[in-house]
Amino acid sequence: MVPPDIDTNPGVLQPGSFVGSGAYVLSGLTDTETTLTANPHYWAGRPAITTIHLLSQLPSGQSPVDAFQAGSLDYTPISSGDATWIAYDKTLGPQLRIEPSPSVEYYGFNTTQPPFDNVHVRRAFELGIDWKRIVTLMGNPLVVPATGMVPTGVPGHSATDFGPKFDLAAAKSELAAAGYPNGTGFPKITLVTPGSSLDDAIVAQLHTNLGIDVSYEALDWSIYNQQLLTNPPAFWEMDWVADYPGANDFLGILLGDGQTNNFARWSNADFESALSEALSAPDAASMQAAFDKAQSIVQDQAPVIPVDYGAGYALAAKGLLGALPNSQGLVRYAGLSWAAGA
C-alpha cells in the first residue's frame, strides 16, 4: 500500500516509516546516498543482492565514468558522448550496455505559416533530403534511422517503415507543384534548433539537392523551448522521450489537434479519426492497424519528419548479471545478481 500523505509528508520517505511491497525496502537516506535492503517478504523471494547503494552525488570533479573506473560504482548510466568512445575502448567497451531508448529525434515545420502551410513544400523537404544517410554519417554512431514517429521497443511501434524516403525526382516535382521549380523564388527561412549534429548536413543538402538556401540559428535550450511553445520557427528540431510507453505519446501528444507539444500547429481530421480509432480499439491488432493509419497520414502530410531513434547507455561491472535497462531506461533491481566468483 502507498501512504495517503506520501506527497505532503516527507516523514513517510524515511527509513522505518517507508511502506513498500517491492524487492527492496528503504534502510538509509542521506543527502548523497539512498540505501536499499532486500525485502525478505518479496513475492518472488528474497533478491540475490542483499544491499544496494544508490548514489545521488559523486565526489567533486568526478564524472560517472571516472567513478566507475575508480571502482566507486558497479552500474551507472552514461551520456551518449561518453558511449561513442567507450564502445571502442579495449577495457571499458565490454562493460558498455546499450539499449533502445523510447525517444525520437524529428524535424518539423510551422504548418500555419508560408511556405510550410503548403503540403507540397513539406513533402519536398521530406523527399529531397537523404535523411537516413545523414543520420548514419553525421549523427551519433549508436543511434539508428527512424522508421516512423514511434520508436523501437514502444508498444505500437510498427513493422512498416513510415520513415522519410529519399526520392529527389519526386521532391523536385513537389517543389514545382508548390510554385518553386528548382527552388526559384523560395522565400527566406531559418532552421532554428538547440544544436543538432545533423543541422549542417540538412542545410547543405537543401542547397545542393533542391536549390534552396536556408539560414541556420542555434539557440540556448531555455530560449528555444519557449519559442516553440509560443511562436514556433518555420523549421525546427525536437528530441522527444516517452512520458509513458505507448504510441499515442508520440502521435497524439506530439501531433494531436490543440496539443501543447504540437509545435507544427498541425491539424488533420483523418489523423484525429485514426487516433480515436486506435484508442478505442477492442484488440491489439486493431489498435496497431489504426496507429499505422495515423503514421501513414503523417508520412504523407509531413508536418514532421522522424529521423532517428535514441539509445540508453550504461556501464556495468564485470560479473554483474541482469544489469540491462528496459525500454524506459530502468533496471529491475530484483533481477540483479553477481556471477559466481565475481
Secondary structure, 3 states (H helix, E strand, C coil): CCCCCCCCCHHHHCCCCCCCCCCEEEEEECCCEEEEEECCCCCCCCCCCCEEEEECCCCCCCCHHHHHHCCCCCEEEECHHHHHHHCCCCCCHHHEEEEEEEEEEEEEECCCCCCCCCHHHHHHHHHHCCHHHHHHHHCCCCCEECCCCCCCCCCCCCCCCCCCCCCHHHHHHHHHHCCCHHHCCCCCEEEEECCCCCHHHHHHHHHHHHCCCEEEEECCHHHHHHHHHHCCCCEEEEEEECCCCCHHHCCHHHHCCCCCCCCCCCCCHHHHHHHHHHHCCCCHHHHHHHHHHHHHHHHHHCCEEEEEEEEEEEEECCCEECCCCCCCCCCCHHHCEECCCC
